[in-house]
Amino acid sequence: MTVTNEYVVKGMTCEHCVAAVSAELAKLDGVGAVSVDLNTGQVTVSSDSPLDAAQVGSAVDEAGYELTS
């Protein structure tokens, strides 16, 4: 079963930002895919099981950005 969650990340301005956020989120256990819409800040994460919001927030923070939802 695949679980899909959507988040909004603040502060991304370029493809480097997208790559940094995607790489950090991909490190989380069970994550199979990460899709980022740079224009809206919308991040879609597909995983094997529900993700812990605190872990997602920490990963985005590690990339240097802010999780807003």
PDB file of N, CA, C and O in Angstrom:
ATOM      1  N   MET A   1       0.838  -1.183   0.000  1.00  0.00           N
ATOM      2  CA  MET A   1       0.000   0.000   0.000  1.00  0.00           C
ATOM      3  C   MET A   1       0.882   1.244   0.000  1.00  0.00           C
ATOM      4  O   MET A   1       1.831   1.338   0.778  1.00  0.00           O
ATOM      5  N   THR A   2       0.576   2.173  -0.850  1.00  0.00           N
ATOM      6  CA  THR A   2       1.331   3.420  -0.916  1.00  0.00           C
ATOM      7  C   THR A   2       0.514   4.541  -0.291  1.00  0.00           C
ATOM      8  O   THR A   2      -0.677   4.693  -0.565  1.00  0.00           O
ATOM      9  N   VAL A   3       1.172   5.315   0.548  1.00  0.00           N
ATOM     10  CA  VAL A   3       0.560   6.466   1.196  1.00  0.00           C
ATOM     11  C   VAL A   3       1.132   7.717   0.556  1.00  0.00           C
ATOM     12  O   VAL A   3       2.347   7.831   0.392  1.00  0.00           O
ATOM     13  N   THR A   4       0.266   8.659   0.192  1.00  0.00           N
ATOM     14  CA  THR A   4       0.712   9.916  -0.409  1.00  0.00           C
ATOM     15  C   THR A   4       0.338  11.066   0.510  1.00  0.00           C
ATOM     16  O   THR A   4      -0.815  11.204   0.918  1.00  0.00           O
ATOM     17  N   ASN A   5       1.335  11.894   0.831  1.00  0.00           N
ATOM     18  CA  ASN A   5       1.116  13.070   1.667  1.00  0.00           C
ATOM     19  C   ASN A   5       1.588  14.305   0.926  1.00  0.00           C
ATOM     20  O   ASN A   5       2.557  14.264   0.168  1.00  0.00           O
ATOM     21  N   GLU A   6       0.888  15.401   1.155  1.00  0.00           N
ATOM     22  CA  GLU A   6       1.267  16.666   0.530  1.00  0.00           C
ATOM     23  C   GLU A   6       1.641  17.673   1.611  1.00  0.00           C
ATOM     24  O   GLU A   6       1.005  17.755   2.662  1.00  0.00           O
ATOM     25  N   TYR A   7       2.684  18.430   1.323  1.00  0.00           N
ATOM     26  CA  TYR A   7       3.194  19.442   2.250  1.00  0.00           C
ATOM     27  C   TYR A   7       3.467  20.714   1.471  1.00  0.00           C
ATOM     28  O   TYR A   7       3.546  20.694   0.243  1.00  0.00           O
ATOM     29  N   VAL A   8       3.611  21.816   2.182  1.00  0.00           N
ATOM     30  CA  VAL A   8       4.037  23.072   1.564  1.00  0.00           C
ATOM     31  C   VAL A   8       5.344  23.473   2.224  1.00  0.00           C
ATOM     32  O   VAL A   8       5.448  23.525   3.449  1.00  0.00           O
ATOM     33  N   VAL A   9       6.340  23.754   1.394  1.00  0.00           N
ATOM     34  CA  VAL A   9       7.661  24.136   1.878  1.00  0.00           C
ATOM     35  C   VAL A   9       7.933  25.570   1.452  1.00  0.00           C
ATOM     36  O   VAL A   9       7.780  25.930   0.285  1.00  0.00           O
ATOM     37  N   LYS A  10       8.335  26.374   2.416  1.00  0.00           N
ATOM     38  CA  LYS A  10       8.590  27.797   2.187  1.00  0.00           C
ATOM     39  C   LYS A  10      10.082  28.029   1.960  1.00  0.00           C
ATOM     40  O   LYS A  10      10.925  27.434   2.631  1.00  0.00           O
ATOM     41  N   GLY A  11      10.394  28.901   1.005  1.00  0.00           N
ATOM     42  CA  GLY A  11      11.770  29.333   0.806  1.00  0.00           C
ATOM     43  C   GLY A  11      12.464  28.782  -0.418  1.00  0.00           C
ATOM     44  O   GLY A  11      13.577  29.209  -0.728  1.00  0.00           O
ATOM     45  N   MET A  12      11.853  27.856  -1.122  1.00  0.00           N
ATOM     46  CA  MET A  12      12.500  27.306  -2.324  1.00  0.00           C
ATOM     47  C   MET A  12      12.382  28.297  -3.477  1.00  0.00           C
ATOM     48  O   MET A  12      11.305  28.827  -3.747  1.00  0.00           O
ATOM     49  N   THR A  13      13.511  28.540  -4.155  1.00  0.00           N
ATOM     50  CA  THR A  13      13.508  29.518  -5.246  1.00  0.00           C
ATOM     51  C   THR A  13      14.109  28.999  -6.555  1.00  0.00           C
ATOM     52  O   THR A  13      14.013  29.662  -7.587  1.00  0.00           O
ATOM     53  N   CYS A  14      14.732  27.807  -6.512  1.00  0.00           N
ATOM     54  CA  CYS A  14      15.409  27.317  -7.721  1.00  0.00           C
ATOM     55  C   CYS A  14      15.451  25.790  -7.724  1.00  0.00           C
ATOM     56  O   CYS A  14      15.008  25.140  -6.778  1.00  0.00           O
ATOM     57  N   GLU A  15      15.984  25.242  -8.789  1.00  0.00           N
ATOM     58  CA  GLU A  15      16.074  23.787  -8.920  1.00  0.00           C
ATOM     59  C   GLU A  15      17.029  23.184  -7.890  1.00  0.00           C
ATOM     60  O   GLU A  15      16.856  22.034  -7.487  1.00  0.00           O
ATOM     61  N   HIS A  16      18.034  23.950  -7.463  1.00  0.00           N
ATOM     62  CA  HIS A  16      18.922  23.469  -6.404  1.00  0.00           C
ATOM     63  C   HIS A  16      18.118  23.257  -5.118  1.00  0.00           C
ATOM     64  O   HIS A  16      18.333  22.275  -4.407  1.00  0.00           O
ATOM     65  N   CYS A  17      17.206  24.164  -4.825  1.00  0.00           N
ATOM     66  CA  CYS A  17      16.340  24.050  -3.651  1.00  0.00           C
ATOM     67  C   CYS A  17      15.502  22.778  -3.742  1.00  0.00           C
ATOM     68  O   CYS A  17      15.381  22.033  -2.770  1.00  0.00           O
ATOM     69  N   VAL A  18      14.936  22.543  -4.899  1.00  0.00           N
ATOM     70  CA  VAL A  18      14.109  21.358  -5.132  1.00  0.00           C
ATOM     71  C   VAL A  18      14.934  20.098  -4.897  1.00  0.00           C
ATOM     72  O   VAL A  18      14.475  19.156  -4.250  1.00  0.00           O
ATOM     73  N   ALA A  19      16.149  20.088  -5.424  1.00  0.00           N
ATOM     74  CA  ALA A  19      17.022  18.923  -5.272  1.00  0.00           C
ATOM     75  C   ALA A  19      17.378  18.685  -3.811  1.00  0.00           C
ATOM     76  O   ALA A  19      17.407  17.541  -3.359  1.00  0.00           O
ATOM     77  N   ALA A  20      17.651  19.755  -3.069  1.00  0.00           N
ATOM     78  CA  ALA A  20      18.022  19.621  -1.659  1.00  0.00           C
ATOM     79  C   ALA A  20      16.871  19.060  -0.831  1.00  0.00           C
ATOM     80  O   ALA A  20      17.069  18.150  -0.025  1.00  0.00           O
ATOM     81  N   VAL A  21      15.674  19.597  -1.028  1.00  0.00           N
ATOM     82  CA  VAL A  21      14.502  19.121  -0.292  1.00  0.00           C
ATOM     83  C   VAL A  21      14.185  17.678  -0.685  1.00  0.00           C
ATOM     84  O   VAL A  21      13.915  16.843   0.178  1.00  0.00           O
ATOM     85  N   SER A  22      14.219  17.393  -1.963  1.00  0.00           N
ATOM     86  CA  SER A  22      13.930  16.034  -2.444  1.00  0.00           C
ATOM     87  C   SER A  22      14.908  15.015  -1.865  1.00  0.00           C
ATOM     88  O   SER A  22      14.501  13.933  -1.440  1.00  0.00           O
ATOM     89  N   ALA A  23      16.189  15.358  -1.846  1.00  0.00           N
ATOM     90  CA  ALA A  23      17.213  14.445  -1.340  1.00  0.00           C
ATOM     91  C   ALA A  23      17.020  14.149   0.144  1.00  0.00           C
ATOM     92  O   ALA A  23      17.144  12.999   0.564  1.00  0.00           O
ATOM     93  N   GLU A  24      16.723  15.158   0.929  1.00  0.00           N
ATOM     94  CA  GLU A  24      16.531  14.947   2.366  1.00  0.00           C
ATOM     95  C   GLU A  24      15.278  14.115   2.642  1.00  0.00           C
ATOM     96  O   GLU A  24      15.299  13.224   3.491  1.00  0.00           O
ATOM     97  N   LEU A  25      14.199  14.401   1.932  1.00  0.00           N
ATOM     98  CA  LEU A  25      12.966  13.629   2.138  1.00  0.00           C
ATOM     99  C   LEU A  25      13.132  12.184   1.676  1.00  0.00           C
ATOM    100  O   LEU A  25      12.564  11.274   2.281  1.00  0.00           O
ATOM    101  N   ALA A  26      13.897  11.966   0.621  1.00  0.00           N
ATOM    102  CA  ALA A  26      14.113  10.620   0.098  1.00  0.00           C
ATOM    103  C   ALA A  26      14.875   9.743   1.087  1.00  0.00           C
ATOM    104  O   ALA A  26      14.808   8.517   1.001  1.00  0.00           O
ATOM    105  N   LYS A  27      15.594  10.352   2.021  1.00  0.00           N
ATOM    106  CA  LYS A  27      16.348   9.602   3.031  1.00  0.00           C
ATOM    107  C   LYS A  27      15.447   8.988   4.107  1.00  0.00           C
ATOM    108  O   LYS A  27      15.867   8.072   4.814  1.00  0.00           O
ATOM    109  N   LEU A  28      14.216   9.484   4.235  1.00  0.00           N
ATOM    110  CA  LEU A  28      13.316   8.965   5.259  1.00  0.00           C
ATOM    111  C   LEU A  28      12.917   7.531   4.934  1.00  0.00           C
ATOM    112  O   LEU A  28      12.693   7.188   3.773  1.00  0.00           O
ATOM    113  N   ASP A  29      12.829   6.695   5.969  1.00  0.00           N
ATOM    114  CA  ASP A  29      12.464   5.293   5.785  1.00  0.00           C
ATOM    115  C   ASP A  29      11.110   5.156   5.104  1.00  0.00           C
ATOM    116  O   ASP A  29      10.128   5.774   5.516  1.00  0.00           O
ATOM    117  N   GLY A  30      11.073   4.339   4.056  1.00  0.00           N
ATOM    118  CA  GLY A  30       9.823   4.034   3.379  1.00  0.00           C
ATOM    119  C   GLY A  30       9.452   4.954   2.244  1.00  0.00           C
ATOM    120  O   GLY A  30       8.505   4.674   1.510  1.00  0.00           O
ATOM    121  N   VAL A  31      10.186   6.065   2.077  1.00  0.00           N
ATOM    122  CA  VAL A  31       9.847   7.007   1.003  1.00  0.00           C
ATOM    123  C   VAL A  31      10.243   6.411  -0.338  1.00  0.00           C
ATOM    124  O   VAL A  31      11.378   5.978  -0.539  1.00  0.00           O
ATOM    125  N   GLY A  32       9.270   6.399  -1.257  1.00  0.00           N
ATOM    126  CA  GLY A  32       9.516   5.847  -2.578  1.00  0.00           C
ATOM    127  C   GLY A  32       9.655   6.906  -3.650  1.00  0.00           C
ATOM    128  O   GLY A  32      10.354   6.703  -4.643  1.00  0.00           O
ATOM    129  N   ALA A  33       8.987   8.048  -3.452  1.00  0.00           N
ATOM    130  CA  ALA A  33       9.034   9.109  -4.458  1.00  0.00           C
ATOM    131  C   ALA A  33       8.758  10.459  -3.812  1.00  0.00           C
ATOM    132  O   ALA A  33       7.982  10.573  -2.863  1.00  0.00           O
ATOM    133  N   VAL A  34       9.418  11.476  -4.357  1.00  0.00           N
ATOM    134  CA  VAL A  34       9.200  12.854  -3.922  1.00  0.00           C
ATOM    135  C   VAL A  34       9.011  13.697  -5.165  1.00  0.00           C
ATOM    136  O   VAL A  34       9.807  13.624  -6.101  1.00  0.00           O
ATOM    137  N   SER A  35       7.952  14.503  -5.175  1.00  0.00           N
ATOM    138  CA  SER A  35       7.673  15.399  -6.295  1.00  0.00           C
ATOM    139  C   SER A  35       7.504  16.808  -5.739  1.00  0.00           C
ATOM    140  O   SER A  35       6.777  17.017  -4.768  1.00  0.00           O
ATOM    141  N   VAL A  36       8.183  17.777  -6.364  1.00  0.00           N
ATOM    142  CA  VAL A  36       8.143  19.155  -5.872  1.00  0.00           C
ATOM    143  C   VAL A  36       7.689  20.085  -6.987  1.00  0.00           C
ATOM    144  O   VAL A  36       8.206  20.028  -8.102  1.00  0.00           O
ATOM    145  N   ASP A  37       6.718  20.943  -6.680  1.00  0.00           N
ATOM    146  CA  ASP A  37       6.289  22.006  -7.594  1.00  0.00           C
ATOM    147  C   ASP A  37       6.919  23.297  -7.080  1.00  0.00           C
ATOM    148  O   ASP A  37       6.469  23.862  -6.084  1.00  0.00           O
ATOM    149  N   LEU A  38       7.952  23.752  -7.758  1.00  0.00           N
ATOM    150  CA  LEU A  38       8.699  24.926  -7.316  1.00  0.00           C
ATOM    151  C   LEU A  38       7.827  26.173  -7.254  1.00  0.00           C
ATOM    152  O   LEU A  38       7.997  26.992  -6.351  1.00  0.00           O
ATOM    153  N   ASN A  39       6.910  26.333  -8.180  1.00  0.00           N
ATOM    154  CA  ASN A  39       6.078  27.533  -8.230  1.00  0.00           C
ATOM    155  C   ASN A  39       5.157  27.679  -7.026  1.00  0.00           C
ATOM    156  O   ASN A  39       4.924  28.792  -6.553  1.00  0.00           O
ATOM    157  N   THR A  40       4.632  26.564  -6.529  1.00  0.00           N
ATOM    158  CA  THR A  40       3.686  26.620  -5.416  1.00  0.00           C
ATOM    159  C   THR A  40       4.302  26.211  -4.080  1.00  0.00           C
ATOM    160  O   THR A  40       3.731  26.486  -3.024  1.00  0.00           O
ATOM    161  N   GLY A  41       5.451  25.564  -4.120  1.00  0.00           N
ATOM    162  CA  GLY A  41       6.062  25.041  -2.911  1.00  0.00           C
ATOM    163  C   GLY A  41       5.452  23.725  -2.466  1.00  0.00           C
ATOM    164  O   GLY A  41       5.793  23.204  -1.404  1.00  0.00           O
ATOM    165  N   GLN A  42       4.549  23.188  -3.276  1.00  0.00           N
ATOM    166  CA  GLN A  42       3.859  21.936  -2.962  1.00  0.00           C
ATOM    167  C   GLN A  42       4.823  20.760  -3.117  1.00  0.00           C
ATOM    168  O   GLN A  42       5.470  20.606  -4.153  1.00  0.00           O
ATOM    169  N   VAL A  43       4.910  19.939  -2.079  1.00  0.00           N
ATOM    170  CA  VAL A  43       5.758  18.754  -2.092  1.00  0.00           C
ATOM    171  C   VAL A  43       4.863  17.535  -1.849  1.00  0.00           C
ATOM    172  O   VAL A  43       4.129  17.479  -0.863  1.00  0.00           O
ATOM    173  N   THR A  44       4.934  16.570  -2.752  1.00  0.00           N
ATOM    174  CA  THR A  44       4.168  15.337  -2.628  1.00  0.00           C
ATOM    175  C   THR A  44       5.140  14.201  -2.351  1.00  0.00           C
ATOM    176  O   THR A  44       6.100  13.990  -3.093  1.00  0.00           O
ATOM    177  N   VAL A  45       4.876  13.473  -1.273  1.00  0.00           N
ATOM    178  CA  VAL A  45       5.748  12.381  -0.868  1.00  0.00           C
ATOM    179  C   VAL A  45       4.941  11.089  -0.848  1.00  0.00           C
ATOM    180  O   VAL A  45       3.898  11.008  -0.198  1.00  0.00           O
ATOM    181  N   SER A  46       5.426  10.087  -1.560  1.00  0.00           N
ATOM    182  CA  SER A  46       4.810   8.760  -1.554  1.00  0.00           C
ATOM    183  C   SER A  46       5.690   7.847  -0.710  1.00  0.00           C
ATOM    184  O   SER A  46       6.912   7.826  -0.859  1.00  0.00           O
ATOM    185  N   SER A  47       5.042   7.087   0.183  1.00  0.00           N
ATOM    186  CA  SER A  47       5.791   6.214   1.072  1.00  0.00           C
ATOM    187  C   SER A  47       5.033   4.918   1.317  1.00  0.00           C
ATOM    188  O   SER A  47       3.854   4.794   0.984  1.00  0.00           O
ATOM    189  N   ASP A  48       5.740   3.950   1.911  1.00  0.00           N
ATOM    190  CA  ASP A  48       5.147   2.648   2.205  1.00  0.00           C
ATOM    191  C   ASP A  48       4.159   2.711   3.358  1.00  0.00           C
ATOM    192  O   ASP A  48       3.239   1.898   3.442  1.00  0.00           O
ATOM    193  N   SER A  49       4.353   3.683   4.248  1.00  0.00           N
ATOM    194  CA  SER A  49       3.491   3.839   5.413  1.00  0.00           C
ATOM    195  C   SER A  49       3.421   5.323   5.767  1.00  0.00           C
ATOM    196  O   SER A  49       4.223   6.111   5.266  1.00  0.00           O
ATOM    197  N   PRO A  50       2.481   5.713   6.618  1.00  0.00           N
ATOM    198  CA  PRO A  50       2.382   7.129   6.985  1.00  0.00           C
ATOM    199  C   PRO A  50       3.692   7.644   7.593  1.00  0.00           C
ATOM    200  O   PRO A  50       4.358   6.942   8.355  1.00  0.00           O
ATOM    201  N   LEU A  51       4.041   8.871   7.243  1.00  0.00           N
ATOM    202  CA  LEU A  51       5.266   9.477   7.755  1.00  0.00           C
ATOM    203  C   LEU A  51       4.981  10.298   9.003  1.00  0.00           C
ATOM    204  O   LEU A  51       3.908  10.883   9.148  1.00  0.00           O
ATOM    205  N   ASP A  52       5.943  10.331   9.886  1.00  0.00           N
ATOM    206  CA  ASP A  52       5.854  11.150  11.083  1.00  0.00           C
ATOM    207  C   ASP A  52       6.103  12.608  10.692  1.00  0.00           C
ATOM    208  O   ASP A  52       7.128  12.929  10.090  1.00  0.00           O
ATOM    209  N   ALA A  53       5.167  13.481  11.036  1.00  0.00           N
ATOM    210  CA  ALA A  53       5.269  14.894  10.653  1.00  0.00           C
ATOM    211  C   ALA A  53       6.545  15.536  11.182  1.00  0.00           C
ATOM    212  O   ALA A  53       7.133  16.383  10.510  1.00  0.00           O
ATOM    213  N   ALA A  54       6.975  15.146  12.368  1.00  0.00           N
ATOM    214  CA  ALA A  54       8.198  15.713  12.941  1.00  0.00           C
ATOM    215  C   ALA A  54       9.424  15.314  12.122  1.00  0.00           C
ATOM    216  O   ALA A  54      10.343  16.115  11.951  1.00  0.00           O
ATOM    217  N   GLN A  55       9.441  14.089  11.619  1.00  0.00           N
ATOM    218  CA  GLN A  55      10.561  13.638  10.789  1.00  0.00           C
ATOM    219  C   GLN A  55      10.577  14.374   9.456  1.00  0.00           C
ATOM    220  O   GLN A  55      11.642  14.737   8.957  1.00  0.00           O
ATOM    221  N   VAL A  56       9.406  14.594   8.884  1.00  0.00           N
ATOM    222  CA  VAL A  56       9.314  15.343   7.628  1.00  0.00           C
ATOM    223  C   VAL A  56       9.808  16.765   7.858  1.00  0.00           C
ATOM    224  O   VAL A  56      10.590  17.288   7.064  1.00  0.00           O
ATOM    225  N   GLY A  57       9.356  17.392   8.940  1.00  0.00           N
ATOM    226  CA  GLY A  57       9.787  18.742   9.268  1.00  0.00           C
ATOM    227  C   GLY A  57      11.286  18.822   9.478  1.00  0.00           C
ATOM    228  O   GLY A  57      11.922  19.777   9.032  1.00  0.00           O
ATOM    229  N   SER A  58      11.858  17.840  10.147  1.00  0.00           N
ATOM    230  CA  SER A  58      13.304  17.815  10.380  1.00  0.00           C
ATOM    231  C   SER A  58      14.075  17.671   9.075  1.00  0.00           C
ATOM    232  O   SER A  58      15.115  18.304   8.894  1.00  0.00           O
ATOM    233  N   ALA A  59      13.576  16.847   8.172  1.00  0.00           N
ATOM    234  CA  ALA A  59      14.239  16.652   6.881  1.00  0.00           C
ATOM    235  C   ALA A  59      14.222  17.941   6.073  1.00  0.00           C
ATOM    236  O   ALA A  59      15.231  18.313   5.475  1.00  0.00           O
ATOM    237  N   VAL A  60      13.083  18.626   6.051  1.00  0.00           N
ATOM    238  CA  VAL A  60      12.980  19.891   5.321  1.00  0.00           C
ATOM    239  C   VAL A  60      13.888  20.935   5.961  1.00  0.00           C
ATOM    240  O   VAL A  60      14.545  21.706   5.262  1.00  0.00           O
ATOM    241  N   ASP A  61      13.922  20.959   7.290  1.00  0.00           N
ATOM    242  CA  ASP A  61      14.797  21.878   8.014  1.00  0.00           C
ATOM    243  C   ASP A  61      16.266  21.599   7.700  1.00  0.00           C
ATOM    244  O   ASP A  61      17.055  22.526   7.518  1.00  0.00           O
ATOM    245  N   GLU A  62      16.621  20.329   7.639  1.00  0.00           N
ATOM    246  CA  GLU A  62      17.992  19.936   7.325  1.00  0.00           C
ATOM    247  C   GLU A  62      18.407  20.437   5.943  1.00  0.00           C
ATOM    248  O   GLU A  62      19.573  20.760   5.716  1.00  0.00           O
ATOM    249  N   ALA A  63      17.445  20.500   5.024  1.00  0.00           N
ATOM    250  CA  ALA A  63      17.709  21.002   3.681  1.00  0.00           C
ATOM    251  C   ALA A  63      17.834  22.521   3.665  1.00  0.00           C
ATOM    252  O   ALA A  63      18.324  23.099   2.694  1.00  0.00           O
ATOM    253  N   GLY A  64      17.387  23.172   4.749  1.00  0.00           N
ATOM    254  CA  GLY A  64      17.502  24.621   4.846  1.00  0.00           C
ATOM    255  C   GLY A  64      16.221  25.386   4.549  1.00  0.00           C
ATOM    256  O   GLY A  64      16.254  26.580   4.251  1.00  0.00           O
ATOM    257  N   TYR A  65      15.089  24.685   4.635  1.00  0.00           N
ATOM    258  CA  TYR A  65      13.812  25.306   4.292  1.00  0.00           C
ATOM    259  C   TYR A  65      12.807  25.093   5.415  1.00  0.00           C
ATOM    260  O   TYR A  65      13.117  24.452   6.419  1.00  0.00           O
ATOM    261  N   GLU A  66      11.611  25.628   5.247  1.00  0.00           N
ATOM    262  CA  GLU A  66      10.612  25.581   6.312  1.00  0.00           C
ATOM    263  C   GLU A  66       9.347  24.876   5.842  1.00  0.00           C
ATOM    264  O   GLU A  66       8.776  25.220   4.808  1.00  0.00           O
ATOM    265  N   LEU A  67       8.925  23.894   6.612  1.00  0.00           N
ATOM    266  CA  LEU A  67       7.668  23.204   6.341  1.00  0.00           C
ATOM    267  C   LEU A  67       6.535  24.055   6.911  1.00  0.00           C
ATOM    268  O   LEU A  67       6.524  24.353   8.105  1.00  0.00           O
ATOM    269  N   THR A  68       5.582  24.449   6.062  1.00  0.00           N
ATOM    270  CA  THR A  68       4.516  25.318   6.526  1.00  0.00           C
ATOM    271  C   THR A  68       3.195  24.597   6.715  1.00  0.00           C
ATOM    272  O   THR A  68       2.273  25.139   7.325  1.00  0.00           O
ATOM    273  N   SER A  69       3.094  23.392   6.204  1.00  0.00           N
ATOM    274  CA  SER A  69       1.865  22.613   6.423  1.00  0.00           C
ATOM    275  C   SER A  69       2.154  21.146   6.300  1.00  0.00           C
ATOM    276  O   SER A  69       1.251  20.324   6.449  1.00  0.00           O
TER     277      SER A  69
END
